[in-house]
Amino acid sequence: MAETPRYPSSDGTTRLTTCSTSGPMFVHVKDDKIVRIEPMQFEPGEAKSWKVVQNGKEYKPPLIQPLLQWGLASKQSVYSENRVKYPLKRVDWDPNGERNTENRGVSGYERISWDEAYAIIETEMRRILDTYGPSAFAYSYSAHPEWGSLHFLFSDLFRFWHMIGATHREFTPNSWEGWACGAPFLWGDWQGHGLPPATDSLQDITRESELIILWGTDPIMHNTYNGIDTGRLWKYWNDLGKRVIVIDPLYNETGMFTADSWIRIIPGTDNAMGCAIAYIWITEGLYDQEYLDTHAVGFDEDHLPEGAPAGKSFKTYILGEAEDGIPKTPEWASKICGVPVRVIKQIAYEWASKPTSMWVLTGGACRRTFAHEFARLFGTLQVMQGFGKPGVNMLSPGLFIAGPYDGEKQIGPTGYADGGMNVVLDNYYPNKVKQSITFQKFYDCVYNPPQKWHGGHQDNFNPEMYLETCEYPMPGHSECHFYWQRGGTLTNQPGKMLRDHVAYKSPKVETFVVADVYFNRDCRYADLVLPITTLFERQDITEPGSVGQYVPTAVINLRSAVYSKKCIEPIGESKTDLEIFEELARRLGYGDQFMEGNTEETILEKMYTRTNIPMEYDDFKEKGYYVWPAIEDYVENKQWKDFYEDPENHPLDTPTGKVEIFSTLIWNYYGPDNPEIPVVPHYIEEKEGRYDPLAEKYPFQDLQAHPKFRFHGKFDDCEWLTENYKVYGPDGYPYEPAYINPDDAARLGIEHGDIIRAFNDRGGVLAGAQLTHRVMPGVVWLTYGAWNDPLEPTPCKLDRSGDINAITNPDPMSVHHVGGAYNSTLVGIEKADLEALAREYPEGFAGKYRTSNWKG
Amino acid sequence: MKTILVDPDRCMQCCLCQQACKDEHCDNDWSPIAKPQGKSQFWVKCNETEVGSGTRMKLHRVTVMCQHCSNAPCIAAGEGAVYRREDGYVIIDPEKAVGNRAIAEACPYGAVYYNEELDLPQKCTMCAHLLDMGWKQPRCVTACPADALTYVDTDELTVDNMYAPLERLHPEYGTDPQVAYVNLPKPFIAGAVYDPKADKCLANVLVTATHMVTGKASSAYSDTLGEFRLVKLDPGFYTVSFFKDGYCYKELSKIDARVSPNIEDVVLYPLPS
C-alpha cells in the first residue's frame, strides 16, 4: 500500500515518522538532514474514533496529536553541540595504572576509537569478573531515555546485564515516592505501585464528577510524556461546568488554565488541612459510614482489625481522643496550613456534597518528609467518600488519566518488566546477581558498607515486599567496582547530588562507563563516555504514551502504533546501546547469546508480529503508523468499580483484603506507636519545613514543581526552549529562574531579574529572580534539572546553573523510606554580587567545571 | 480573508507556536518568501503580563505576530520591498529589503525583526511558502495544543458561529490589522465575600461593579467559596456593590480597575434579626 502524501513535497523533503518523549511526529528529511518536525496528524476518517458525549457536548481525541514543549525543538537537541559524538576517555584515567578517581568531575576527556573503547571495556570486565565476580558490576539508567521499545532500558540494558549478571543500582519510584511507599499499605500495590489504574477515568469524570480538586498537582504541565495534550480535555470539562479548585503553594498551569479558585497552602502542611476535613466530615456526618463498614478496617473503634489495640482508630485520632489529645479542628489546622478556617470548612462541605475527582497522586506533596502519611491520609479521605463510586476518583498528572483500553490494542506486553527484545527472543536470562543498591543508598554503600535498608526497590509487587530487607554487600556478593550507566542524567536528580558526586570520586568506583546521547553531568564523572544515537538515528516500533511499554493505559488520544524510522544517519560515531552490547557480548565470549542471530530489523519484525495490527509489516513501515479503531461493545471498568460494588469478591491486595486505614503491616512491623509511621495516617510536622527551627536561618521553602520547558534534566541546552524562561544576567549567562512572591522580594530588596543566591548548609546556587504572585509568600519555586556549572571543584558548594538539587534535602523520608524528602528543603535567599563572585571564582566563571566542558 | 484567530484565554504559554515557527524558518531558506530566521527572533511570540495579585493573580498571554495589516506601515517604509499578496499576506522581499531598517522600525506591533547577519528585516510570512504548496494552515496553528491559535476565514465568522466577539489587536494604531483575536485581556475586579460572624464563605452574593464615569454596570454572583470575578471591564474607577438577602448591603467606591485589582476579603454582616 503506497502512502498518499498528505502534502505535496515540492520542497524536496521526504516525510518520515517517529515517536519521541514529546509524542509522535512527522519528520521531514532532505539530504540526510532534518528540515522540519511536525506533530503527527491522522486523516479524518482514518480510524473510527472513540468519543464521550455529555449534555450534548462531545469530546473526541484530536487528529493532530500535540507534542510536548521540547518536541518541536528536536532539531536543536539532535544537532546540539553537547552531543557525545565519539568515544571519550578521561585523560587521567589509566585502567592499567593510576585511575585518579578523585579527579572525576574536574578532568577533561580525550577522543578514542571504538576499538580502543571496546578493548578497554572488555579488559576491565574480564578483570572484574576474575577479581570479584559479576556482583561487582553495577548497572543503572535514566528512567527517561530516548523513546523506544526495542531501544529501551528494560530491553537492551536489562538483557545484557542480566546475561552477564550484575548488581542492579536502582531507584525508587521517585515520581510518586510517598504514594509508592505509603499507599500500598492502605489499599495494596496495583500495577502503578500504590497508584490505582486510570482506565476509563476520562469517561467517568466527564459523566459523573462535579468537582475536581487539584491538590498539589499540575496535570497540564507536569511534563512527563503527556500533559499539554490534555489541554483541550480540560477546556471540555470547563465547558461542562465542572468546578475546579487548585490547592497548592503555586498557582500552577492547570490552575491558571482551568481553575475557579486557587487556595494557597503552606508546603508540607497538607495533612493538617486533610485531618481537619476528616474532622468536619466526622463531626457533621458527611461521609459514607456504610461503605467504610464494608470496605475498610480501622476507621473507627468498632472496625479495628482483629487483636488491634483499642484507641488506635483513625476517628479516635482525628477527634483528639488518642494520646495527643488534639481534636483536628479546622481552627487547629488553619494555624498550621495557613488556609482560613472558613475555606477549610467550605472545601470539606463541597467535597462531601459533590462527586469529586482529585488529582493528588504523585505531585510535590508526596516527595517530602513523612509523605507516606500524605498518601495514606488523602487515600483515606477519598475512601470516606466512597472511592470507586461513580464520579469519585483519584488521579495523577501524567500517565494516569485514560480513555478506553482493552489491553490488546498495543505494541507489546506492558508493565515494569523485562520487555522489548526479551519478549520475542527465545531465551531469557534472569539476573543471577540478586544484590541491589538503591540510589539513595549509593553513597553509604560506597563509603560505609555494610548497609541495610528496606523498601528501596523500584518494583515492589505487594506491600509485604516493601518491608523486606536489602543488604549491601549481600552474603556471597562483592561490593561494586564497575559501574555502567545507560543515559542520564542521574546526578542532578533529586536530593542526593552532593553525595553522588562524592561517591563517584571514590577509588572503590574503579571504572565508570556512561553511554549517553548528551554529555551530561554523569558523563563528567565517567571514565569512559560512549556516544549513543538519538531516536532519529535508529529504527523502532512504539506507541505514544506508553513509555516504552511500561505504562499501558495512559492515553487520552487515539490509540496508535508508530514506526520510528531511522530519519538520519547517526551523528558522529554514535551507536545504539543494542550495537554496543552485541559487540561486548561477542568479545566476552557469549557468542550470539545476546542477539540470538537476530538483527535490529528481525527483532522489530518479531515484535510487530505479536501485535494485532492488520497490516503487512512492510506496509506499516511505509505508512509509518497505525490507528486502532474504537473498541466495539466496550464495557467500561473504571478504577475501584469492582471493589466498590463487591468488596467480598474483589478484595484488595492487603492482608485483610480491605482498605487498611489502620495498617496491619505497619502495626506488625513498626509497632502501634512509631512516631514516624503510626498505624493510622497522621499529620506529622515535617523536618526542614516551615516550623523547623532551621527556618529562622533559612526562611524559604523551596518548591520543585517540574520545569516547564525541560523534561527533568533534558533539553537544558535548547535555546528555543531556554529563551522562554532563563533569566539572562548582566554577564549574559542564562540563569535558572527563581520565582519569588513580590512581597518577599520587596523585603529582601530583590528586584525582577536580579541574580540571587539560594543557599543552606549544604551549599548554594545562583538564579535569576522572577517576581510573581503565582508563588505564595515564604516559598521560592527554584526547580531542578539545569545542567550543573559548579564554580569550584568541590561539588555543590556554589552552582551557577541553579540546579537546586545541588542543595536539596538528601535525607530519608522517615524510618520507613530511604529517600524522597527532597521537597522538604529550606533555603535562604540574598541578592548575589556577581562581580565579586566572578573575581572569587575566575576559573568557575570561565566554565572550567561546567557539565558540557568535556575538554576540562 | 483566511487568517489566524488568537484566543488568549486558551493559551498556556507552551510556546509551541514559537518553536514550530523556528523549526520551519530557522536554518531553512524559503526564498523568495523568506530567508532563514535570525537568532532570537520571534515571528510569533507569546507575551505575558501579570495582573491582579495574591490568589487572584492572572497571567494575560497574548500571542502576537505580524498582523498582516491592510494599511501596513512596513509596506510604506519598504519602498517596494514589502508587498501584499492576493491572499492578503504581507511579505518582505528578502532580496529587495536588504539593508532597509525602516521596515522593522515602522511596525507598531514590534513584529518585524532585524537580522544583523543577513542585514535584513524579517517577520511572519503566514507560512506562505507552505500554503503555496497546498498546506492547509501555518505551522504555528498546527502546533497549538489547545486551539489558542486557529486558522479561520474571517468572512465566514458571524455572531452566530463565534463564541466571542471578534476583535483586533490595537485597532487604534490605524493599520487595519488582519489577524483576528477574541477574548483580548481586559481589567477585572476580583475578591471574596465572607460573613465574619459565622466565619463562613458567602455564596450567591450579587456583586455589581459600576463604572464611575460611564455608569456601565457588570454583575456576577460569588461562588461557593465567596469568590467573585467581574471580568472584561473597561478601565477606570468603579463602585462595587454587594447584595445578598439577609445581609447588610455594602458598597465600595473608587475601586481602581485601570489595573486588575484583587480587593481581597470583603466582609458582609448579617442583618440584625
Interface residues (C-beta under 8 A of the other chain):
Chain A: Y7 P8 S9 S10 D11 V35 R36 I37 E38 P39 Q41 I64 P66 L67 Q69 G71 L72 A73 S74 K75 I220 M221 I228 D229 G231 R232 K235 R243 I245 Y251 E253 M256 F257 D260 S261 W262 I263 R264 P340 V341 R342 V343 K345 Q346 I347 E350 F709 E719 W720 L721 E723 N724 P742 T772 H773 R774
Chain B: R10 M12 Q13 C14 C15 L16 Q18 Q19 A20 K22 D23 E24 C26 D27 N28 K39 S40 E50 G52 S53 G54 T55 R56 M57 K58 L59 H129 L130 M133 G134 W135 R139 T142 A143 C144 P145 A146 D147 Y194 D199 K200 C201 D223 T224 L225 G226 E227
